[in-house]
Amino acid sequence: MGLNGWHRGERLVHEKLGHNDNYSIMSLYHHIGSDLPEEHAVFYTTRLPFLPIVTLDKSGRPWGSILAGTDGKPGFVRNSRSRHSTMYITAKLWSGEPLLGNAETYKEDCPILVAGIGVEYPTRRRNKFAGKITKLRKTGDEIHLELLVNEALGNCPKYITSREFVPKPNTSPVIISQNVDLKSNDRLPAEALSLILESDTVFLGTTYAAPADDASLFPSHLGMNQRGGRKGFIRILPSDGRTVVIPDFSGNRFMTSLGNIEATPLASLTFISFSDGSILYLTGVATNLFGAAAKHIMPRHTQNALTTIYVTGFTLVTGALPVRQRLGTAPISSPYSPPVRFLAEEPGVTTRIDDVTLLLTKIEIHSPTIATFSWAPSQKLDVLPGQAAILDFTPLLGARGYQHMAPFQPTSVNDDRIRTWTVSSMNTDGTFSLTMREKPGGAVTGALFNIARKLQEVRPELLKDARQMGLNVGLVGVTGDFVLPPPHKTKFLWLAGGIGVTPFIAMLRGLNPAYEYDVRLLVSIREPEVFISLLSEALRERASKRGIIMVDVFSEKDVPQLVEEGVVLHQHQGRVSRNSLTLSSGENAGVSKEDVSLEEREVYVCGPPAFEETVLNFLSDLGLDRTKVRREGFQF
């Protein structure tokens, strides 16, 4: 027998999201089975080294748990071929594991509600279930469970970070922090906050407590789900240090987790460090926010909903999980995962601007894939050198419709038409310019460059004055703290990869004329002729021409000459090396009256992730603390 429809919380969520008139959504509950399919039974028993579940404590709060065998291998879950919906689990428990306490609520005549989700990380396959623990027995540090499944569903692979695991038996778990009943002024400890912000995966447990008049049709049950994204996609309100914010991405639109929360506002969160086996268990009061209320918390969230969990209890255990990420391998983020969006109250993130439009005024084509687009805002803007503009291209491209999966263009699923670029120059006529590279398959840059190429072909005069086309887009705001420090700091090392040079172009224009500067700019680039042209223009327009600017260009192509007073240009073949970085930092460079150590410089890095990681490793090798390096905060 299947479900009888959506319960009251799920109906409310569908109503708030405007799904009520869409039969294909409102009938999705038919896909949730009441028996465990044989292929799911095989999956749970043979493919999983650990199994996240959720149970309730004595006061009805959900807590996540991580079940695993002592050897960290699949096989700790078993079932009978004739009874697929009954699973038998023998798992190792450790101090701090919530199931130790929650198991005390078990009675033979009163089964424990349970839900779980299995994720096979190398393949991104996942299935989830809900039901009851019908038998429970503890022996030493092991627990023996019999589970009867009455809800089963297979899920899509979106937002799962792929990983390769190896067993880690003989662990020695230790509780390093615990408070299961937080007071109103309590905050989560630094170790817990760090684990949350470093995570790309969380297991979300929910509960539905059925009212008496509804229990026969929609009985009480639990839910367990996986939420994934890029590292840091889950945020914490700085104001209280305990409210966790989880954005809701475009999914299968069942809305069971949000529905449970809407009816019973409680949730559990379980975070795992797959590198050292630490596990953070959280429980708290959950709230769904929709539309403007969600945007108020996370202004640039791509979808229409998010969930906050006000944590009321936590336990942090280190060295617990008997499974680890294989050494020498790296997690692979899902191609569906959108960029990380920050909270409105996080410092130095975004100055939101309402009711400002931008008119395209000029296009400069530098190469087939690099161009500068200039825009006239409908009101005056204040932008610091190095900051970025957030543009909304919905007026140009139209709003994106719902897609569940898009294997050939996965980023389109959560595409809100909003893009961010560094402002390469604030112009004297009140316009500003954005220098960008065309992204292969990019919806926005593809459209802009197609316009540029068509104008170059048929109306080249419009490239110099594009106003008469009337191409308008929206301005969401100005963002970024990747800017020049106070004027008295005048010694810099700027490291740029590719189009990541644009904030430094802007900073050169913004140098204070009252000071003498010592700037080392290291650039790794494929189009040196484009870079030299942009650099020459910025150098001519810079306010301060005192001091020296040393530019090291790494490219496989010949680098044009650069003749500017106070500027020294060096060309290098190949890639950036640690030795070249040492010279570029100014140590033994032989171009200044006194050598300047790396520690004396303000170090900035901007470029693709691989470039940034390479130069950060070099800087670490040279003794510089990585935390002192300024990095661009937005993603292109």
HELIX and SHEET records of a PDB file:
HELIX    1   1 ARG A    8  LYS A   16  1                                   9    
HELIX    2   2 TYR A   23  MET A   26  1                                   4    
HELIX    3   3 LEU A   28  HIS A   31  5                                   4    
HELIX    4   4 GLU A   38  THR A   46  1                                   9    
HELIX    5   5 PRO A   98  ASN A  102  1                                   5    
HELIX    6   6 ALA A  103  THR A  105  5                                   3    
HELIX    7   7 ALA A  190  GLU A  198  1                                   9    
HELIX    8   8 THR A  256  ALA A  263  1                                   8    
HELIX    9   9 ALA A  292  ILE A  297  1                                   6    
HELIX   10  10 THR A  394  LEU A  397  1                                   4    
HELIX   11  11 PRO A  410  ASN A  414  5                                   5    
HELIX   12  12 ALA A  443  VAL A  458  1                                  16    
HELIX   13  13 GLU A  461  LYS A  464  1                                   4    
HELIX   14  14 ARG A  467  MET A  469  5                                   3    
HELIX   15  15 GLY A  498  VAL A  501  5                                   4    
HELIX   16  16 THR A  502  ARG A  509  1                                   8    
HELIX   17  17 PRO A  528  GLU A  541  1                                  14    
HELIX   18  18 ARG A  578  SER A  584  1                                   7    
HELIX   19  19 LEU A  598  GLU A  600  5                                   3    
HELIX   20  20 PRO A  609  ASP A  621  1                                  13    
HELIX   21  21 ARG A  626  LYS A  628  5                                   3    
SHEET    1   A 7 PRO A  62  LEU A  67  0                                        
SHEET    2   A 7 LEU A  51  LEU A  56 -1                                        
SHEET    3   A 7 ILE A 112  GLU A 120 -1                                        
SHEET    4   A 7 ARG A 125  THR A 139 -1                                        
SHEET    5   A 7 GLU A 142  ASN A 155 -1                                        
SHEET    6   A 7 ARG A  83  LYS A  92 -1                                        
SHEET    7   A 7 VAL A  77  SER A  80 -1                                        
SHEET    1   B 2 PHE A 165  PRO A 167  0                                        
SHEET    2   B 2 VAL A 323  GLN A 325 -1                                        
SHEET    1   C 4 VAL A 174  ASN A 179  0                                        
SHEET    2   C 4 ALA A 305  THR A 318 -1                                        
SHEET    3   C 4 THR A 243  PRO A 247 -1                                        
SHEET    4   C 4 ARG A 235  ILE A 236 -1                                        
SHEET    1   D 6 VAL A 174  ASN A 179  0                                        
SHEET    2   D 6 ALA A 305  THR A 318 -1                                        
SHEET    3   D 6 ILE A 279  PHE A 290 -1                                        
SHEET    4   D 6 LEU A 266  ILE A 272 -1                                        
SHEET    5   D 6 THR A 201  TYR A 208 -1                                        
SHEET    6   D 6 HIS A 221  GLY A 228 -1                                        
SHEET    1   E 7 THR A 350  SER A 367  0                                        
SHEET    2   E 7 ILE A 370  PRO A 377 -1                                        
SHEET    3   E 7 PHE A 432  ARG A 437 -1                                        
SHEET    4   E 7 ILE A 418  MET A 426 -1                                        
SHEET    5   E 7 ALA A 388  ASP A 392 -1                                        
SHEET    6   E 7 ASN A 472  THR A 479 -1                                        
SHEET    7   E 7 THR A 350  SER A 367 -1                                        
SHEET    1   F 6 VAL A 567  HIS A 572  0                                        
SHEET    2   F 6 GLY A 547  PHE A 554  1                                        
SHEET    3   F 6 TYR A 517  SER A 524  1                                        
SHEET    4   F 6 LYS A 491  GLY A 497  1                                        
SHEET    5   F 6 GLU A 602  CYS A 606  1                                        
SHEET    6   F 6 ARG A 630  ARG A 631  1                                        
END                                                                             
